Amino acid sequence: MSKLYVGNLDQDVTEQALRQLLDEHGIACGSILVKRGGYAFVDCPDQSAADKAIDKLNEKWQRPCGVSSGKVLMLRQHLLVCVYGFSGL
């Protein structure tokens, strides 16, 4: 499983809206966690699905479903960084 970071989302974007956008582009995904602050984490079943999402949606102007209206989406491979003694992750 590969995890993607999706940034530059509008504050009111929902999990359903983001899932619909990914579905419209033929991108398979598992769970989606939308966070306050305009970002989300998306679980992709494998690296090829994550790469497809980045190729199709990274730095693209998105308006459908209220996703990032007037903004450019930012998708990156999410890497979990563990720092000793830091419990905020």
Protein Blocks (a to p, Z undefined) as FASTA:
>chain_A
ZZdddehiafklcfklmmmmmmmnopacfdddddehiiacdddfbfklmmmmmmmmgopa
cfehhiaghiacddddddddddehiakZZ
